[in-house]
Amino acid sequence: MQLEQMFAGPLQDTVIQRWRDPQTGMVCYLYLPFTVEHSAKTATGTVQYGANTIGSINCLEAAEPKIAARQAEPPAKKPAPPAHPPVHPTAAEPSSRE
């Protein structure tokens, strides 16, 4: 996974990170706190982390947008309307074959 972008989180001291797997295209968003409570270091240098009340991860498969293909193709044009609308005989007009 590669870190693509970071955004400010909705709460103070939080961040939202966007990670992408370059092989599969999977995109994950992580919502994380900046600070995490933990115990004082033990004699061996380890700490014990406390519970966090925020934080989540959401992943989805993302289709790569084909921006280059869309830019290469000119936009489809609508056909121009006819200069004069076609004339259709109505029932009230006499037929020319009388």
N, C-alpha and C positions, 0 to 999 in steps of 0.2 A: 504494500500500500504506500502511496505517496501523498504527503500533505499538499493539498492544492491551495487552500485558502482558509483564513481565520476571520471570524466575525465577532463583534462584541456580543456577549450574552445578554439576555433580558434582565438578569439580576446582577448586582454589584459583584465583582470578582469572579465572573464566569465568562466562558468563551465557547463559541461553536466552531468546530473544526470540520472541514470537508476533506475526506481522504478518498482516493481513487486507486483501484487495482488496475494497473495498465494492461494486464493480460486479459482480464475478463470484462472490464468496463464497470464493475461493481462500484457504486459510490456509497460511502458511509458518512453520516453526520454524527459527530460526537458533541454532546453538551457536557461541559466539564467545569468544575470549580477551579480557581487558581490556587486556593489554599485548602489544605486538608489537615484536620486535627490529627495529632499523633502523640505518643508518649515520649518521654525523655529517652535518650539513647541508653541502651543497656551496656554492660561491660564489653559485649562483643560488637557494639556499634549498630545494632539493629533497633528498629522502632516498631511499635505496634500502632496501626492506624485505627482511628475511630470510625464510626458509621457516618456516612454522608447522606444528607437528605435530598440532594439533587445530583443529577447526572444521568445521562441516557445515551443510547446509541440506536440509530436507525439506518438500515442499509436497503438499497434498491439497485436493480439492474438498470443502467442508463444506456439508452441508444444514443450513439454519437450523432449530433446534428450534421447534416450534409450541407454546410454553409457554402462550400466551394461550388458544389453542383448547382445550388440555387442561384448563385451569383453568375454562373456561366450561362445559364438559360435565360433568354429574354422573357419578360412576363407575357403571358398569353393575352392577345388582343381580341377584343370582341369584334365581330364583323360589323362593318358600317351599315346603318339602316338604309334601305333603298331610298333613292332620291324622291320617287313618287310612289305612293302606295299602289299596289295592284288594283285594277278596276275589275269588279265582279258585277255582272248583270243582276239586277234585283228582279223579283217576281213581278213588280209593277211595270217594268220596261217591256215593250213588245219585242219579240224575237225578230231577228232579221230574216228568218226563213218563213215568212207567212205566205 
